[in-house]
């Protein structure tokens, strides 16, 4: 790309240069006030030898009112611009110096929830990716790492920051973080809070004080978060050899938060929905998510904090690795097979969709306009898949050796993907040049399979191809680890799981000495993030569903059979409904199988999944037809199992609630069976279950079963009467009504709920509860006439001036628009053009809408 062709708003990986100066120490003093917080900063700095030569000093800053500016004690008369402050090179000494600033900011009016803001009277921060520049003038980039000392002055009772507490008195507290960190990891919280306390003794014998800080009245819902934290700390010591490195570890629950949580050093700030849990107010899914997210943010202490990323293009370095680590942890705490099935379902629903549309980008992108728009499924989920593949390729021993080298070599540094891959090369001797393509090329490879059988030899031939994506029309072959097992026709396994390493565009693998033609189980454990294309019969899928020893592929066989059954029905193919129904019914009746696995096997492919598959095969998906076909399949399964369902529900019945894997699995299968039974008994059992429910999992399960068949009005009213005081629980009430509405009512239902006096659209959780549910209702969002499109666009434009980050993320509902018919494409194009034509549109939303509309067919 020529310099003339470059968009001046765009940041490019190729342009990276070390910052002009080093910051050795930062001293901050906050005098908190809702509309006039004063922030005094002392930056102990020196020229950076790596930058070579004399440079101006450019500090980032947005929305700051500069009060004073001093250099080594002398006042400077300089005027900031809209994005920062520049100190000319001729004013700067060529030796260490002290730069002092004092600025004023207004946390109360900060609705973007970046920087320092207020949430119901509580001061809190969110600085990743570039929020620290809204607090004070600073080099707001991850490769500038410094030690921070913080003083907070306020009449609020609890004053928290990073690191260890060093001193406090009436109306003030001081904190010191001994570990260098980038500004995005800075955190401050001040409020009227209470603590649920705990403790942990590290393997070297150090005592760590733990606390989960919440609003008064919520302290009885913190035990699970604390338990999850302690188990995470123990697991990271045992599995990765990583010990915690401060005297305290604090978690704070915040009601207004754009993301799930943030890993600030020693002071993790969480969306309250991922902290607060009791059996009465949280579902099993909530408990599992809290466990995983607590672990994820804690694991960042080493993979993200002690070793951070050099620049934001390396975001996957910390996020992909930490997601993989939290997946390992959750598998150890629960079931690896069930966890893998769930993770791949999320990957396909979010990342495959992203990879195959206008928002496709590499795991490490080459450029960005707004970094907040690259906190994507590709960076997180696909980034984790790349770590998983590396571990598969080098083995457990090689992975452990490489990780130990990574921690020792790069501790205290801001690293790159090249650093990461070099560690693996040095530790294992492998050349990872070809593997690096996974980081630089977008798109999901498609893996085709051909088979040959002759004289006891069985050959599998694989061909890989990655479709074009924006800016990358041609893709090179990648390294693909393909885990394969072979089964005899009687169901016995003749080849246990073996990893085939594919490196070419086409490659064959032969297996000799077989007595009979085997049935292959390919891509076991989903060993690579690819789309597997292999023509198989319904009988073979049913065979694998019944006999495969790999539980992921066993579930995959049922999913594949269901998908082909639905697609065949929509395109005039063979009627596979009886084969799918009968095979699944046999599996569900098998009491020897994990109930959690059986519950997952009952899930039909999503409507969006079917639309995606149809589009890939050259068909134009009809959302209404897909919805009808999927409901018909569910009705058929319900009829087939009608005689079994009451006994199954009773056998899985109640008992004392515990948020463990066994109890969660039983409740998942029980509620799945209850939803099926509602289709044949008119909801009678679901009504009884709702009335008898003593936990949120069973209460929402029964309510969902009723809403799914068009009932539940009385139960909805009762639910609101009981839980109207709890915002997190009411989010469930909101989203269920939209997600399970009839397609022709989904947009109207969302509009009605958005007009409810209790709907606080400025709160990200509330907004997502309604409009995230609408965009996830495939047939409802894509209802002919475009009511869903118009409603979402209206609300995105309303939210954008206040919270551009959340608006931009919800706009991805439009990303699949090229796959639909001309009428729907025209309707969506009109909404994207309306968004782009809005005066004062944020950079966040403008970039997303622009990228999507650029994909016009």
Secondary structure, DSSP 8 states (H G I E B T S, - for coil): --GGGS-TT-EEGGG----SEEEEEEEEEEE--TTTEEEEEEEEEEE-GGG-S---EEEE-SS-EEEEEEETTEE------SSEEEE-GGGS-SS-EEEEEEEEE-GGG-TT--EEEEETTEEEEE-TTTTGGGTSSB--STT--EEEEEEEE-SSSEEEESSEEEEEETTEEEEEEEEEE-GGG--EEEESEEEEEEEEE-TTS-EEEEEEEEETT-GGG-HHHHHHHHHHHHHHHHHH-----SSEEEEEEESS-SSSEE--TTEEEEEGGGT---TTT--HHHHHHHHHHHHHHHHTTTBTTTBEESSGGGHHHHHHHHHHHHHHHHHHHS-HHHHHHHHHHHIIIIIIHHHTSTT---SS-SEES-GGGG-SHIIIIIHHHHHHHHHHHHHHHHHHHHHHHHHHHHTTSEE-HHHHHHHHHHHH----TTTTHHHH--S-EEEEEEEEEETTEEEEEEEEEE--BTTB-------EEEEEEEE-TTS-EEEEEEEEEE-SSEEEEEE---SS--EEEESGGG-SS-EEE----HHHHHHHHHH-SSHHHHHHHHHHHHHHHHHHHHHT----HHHHHHHHHHHHT-TTS-HHHHHHHT----HHHHHHHHHHTT----HHHHHHHHHHHHHHHHHHTHHHHHHHHHHT---S---SHHHHHHHHHHHHHHHHHHHHHTTHHHHHHHHH--SHHHHHHHHHHHHHTT--HHHHHHHHHHHTT-HHHHHHHHHHHHHTS-GGGHHHHHHHHHTSTT--TTSHHHHIIIIIHHHH-HHHHT-TT-HHHHHHHHHHHHHHTT-HHHHHHHGGGGTTGGGS-HHHHHHHHHHHHHHHTSTT--HHHHHHHHHHHTT--
